[in-house]
């Protein structure tokens, strides 16, 4: 399927918590394909959540393997349905950007190590530990499922929000 249009802040769907997926069927698998295609089409994108393409369901994809920040520490393409953070440790402030907020980046504090549980697109339960940039990317996409943007987590609105020079 083709890439989908990304909703831009302040679209109201981006601020609404998404519904849990009750059953994995062809419609959900098609959504996963749309998310993967949209992620690959986005400049520098390492993840996309269903609400960003106008679907209020708890589905997101993350793949930091092509990023210079995550290429040495990653699980490859992660398709996460109804993900939940089971544990989080450590903390670091990192600069984040988002396709739904294309003109800004911001300093956000996140866990550096997480354990996340989710269901795969095949319906299998999975649990994994992620660290570093991959952990940050997972937390960022999961925030979209809760109706939050990185703007909601900026460490300081005075010193932690930056106008993006270019989107590459």
Secondary structure as GFF3:
##gff-version 3
##sequence-region A 1 168
A	DSSP	three_ten_helix	12	15	.	.	.	ID=ss1
A	DSSP	alpha_helix	26	41	.	.	.	ID=ss2
A	DSSP	beta_strand	47	49	.	.	.	ID=ss3
A	DSSP	three_ten_helix	50	53	.	.	.	ID=ss4
A	DSSP	beta_strand	59	62	.	.	.	ID=ss5
A	DSSP	beta_strand	78	89	.	.	.	ID=ss6
A	DSSP	beta_strand	92	98	.	.	.	ID=ss7
A	DSSP	beta_strand	101	110	.	.	.	ID=ss8
A	DSSP	beta_strand	113	119	.	.	.	ID=ss9
A	DSSP	beta_strand	125	131	.	.	.	ID=ss10
A	DSSP	alpha_helix	132	145	.	.	.	ID=ss11
A	DSSP	three_ten_helix	150	153	.	.	.	ID=ss12
A	DSSP	beta_strand	161	163	.	.	.	ID=ss13
###
